[in-house]
Amino acid sequence: MSRFREHAFDWIAWLLFASIPVVIFWQSATSLAEQGAATGGPLDNAAFYPRVIAVLMSAAVLLHGLRLLLGRVQHRTALEAAPGTRLALSLSVLFVAYLILMPYVGFHLATPILLVIMMRALGVRILQSILGSAVLWLVTSYTFEGLLNVVLPVGMLNISIFS
């Protein structure tokens, strides 16, 4: 029991990383062909790459879990707030809210707002954060919509720029 208490932060981080492959497998288990959203061709194969990453990540998570169980982790990570912990937690909460709201708000409205808020929180000046957010948003939009032909969440206003 003391090993769990000594490495509490490591176990919390381990649980967070262990949840990622679970979410990937859960999300990629949906059949787009059965839902009538695809023919079963390229879109069906689109889940292959995330599954490969999830398998590799699962192996790494299992390996690290075994290291924690066997006491092979030499340096315990203190469960104490360090400078920047509050900022990291608040930006993580903001990012989760972004992911939850994006289907309703749409990628093209939510992303620039998120980027400006994150850059401001990280200390970037207002003009640079607005310009940087616009560049990042447009490059990302063009890459996914224009080049890769990925349908980004359009939201209630059905905004799509490059497709």
Disulfide bonds with the S-S distance in Angstrom:
none
